[in-house]
Amino acid sequence: MRRVTGLFPLWALLGALAAYAAPGVFAPAAPAILPLLGLVMFGMGMTLTPADFGAVLRRPGQVGLGVGLQYAVMPAAAYGVGTALGLPPALVAGLVLVGSAPGGTASNVICYLGRGDVALSITLTAVSTLLAVLLTPALTWAYVGRTVPVPVVDMLVTIAEVVLLPVALGVAVNTLAGGRLRPLKRALPLVSVAAIVVIIAIVVALNRGSLADLAPALVAAVALHNLIGLGAGYGVARLLGLDIRRARTLAIEVGMQNSGLGVALAAKYLPAAAALPGAVFSVWHNLSGSALAAHWSRRATGGEPGGESG
């Protein structure tokens, strides 16, 4: 099963191509986007326990730095990149929405593969997800509210419904019955991958007419946005004296976003094209994250014999 989920970028790309070839099959499923995201967030909650949130108290500086970079760098980078490349307002808004989202649901796996600090990664994902209820709509409005209507309160309610409640339910179920539900927990990553692939396919189907013209600039914007996040997370961590494992962790947590949330919110509240950056980001950040993890897995961290510098 891990091999199947590890090929997520391939499944996402195939799903996008299928939707582009047969949009009529996927477009009618648009109302399923939010329930599918809720299912993904429940799966994320099933990987967490209350202790993951309590870890904030044990190393508040590292958690504060990671979350601070997440919500300071990524929205600003999204707005700067989108504006500099001359993207239409709807795409800039979608890119900012992705930049204002919490840490990606796949970041913990990428961190593990890249020999980072998995416990810190899980804590950062959990904390940024909780803060997203307020920060995601507020930051999106702050950056693009003058050009694209951003219904902050409605977004806040939706995030609470499809992110906060499913995650809390997943944590509760995992805490109370996680040991008895191991077969379910093993299947949830596959379910989450399938759900995100379907979400991407729906978005591509809904935007098929404009996708061909927008694709080159959009891919360039998403790749640059992701690169800035990865570089800022790693670079700032090293400048502040964190070791290589923590620097890798912050790079992944800052650079990988919960693009599924960005897609779902954009599809519900913003112009249709605003969902495209999240769909492209879903594919791209898993490709870049996997490549980075493969590179780092061959290099020792600073605390190991033969430690390297990056």
Secondary structure, DSSP 8 states (H G I E B T S, - for coil): -HHHHHTHHHHHHHHHHHHHH-HHHHGGGGGGHHHHHHHHHHHHHTT--HHHHHHHHH-HHHHHHHHHHHHHHHHHHHHHHHHHTT--HHHHHHHHHHHTS-B-TTHHHHHHHTT--HHHHHHHHHHHHHHHHHHHHHHHHHHHTTTS---HHHHHHHHIIIIIHHHHHHHHHHHHHGGGGHHHHHHHHHHHHHHHHHHHHHHHHHTHHHHHHHHHHHHHHHHHHHHHHHHHHHHHHHHTT--HHHHHHHHHHHH-B-HHHHHHHHHHHS-GGGGHHHHHHHHHHHHHHHHHHHHHHTS--TTSTT----
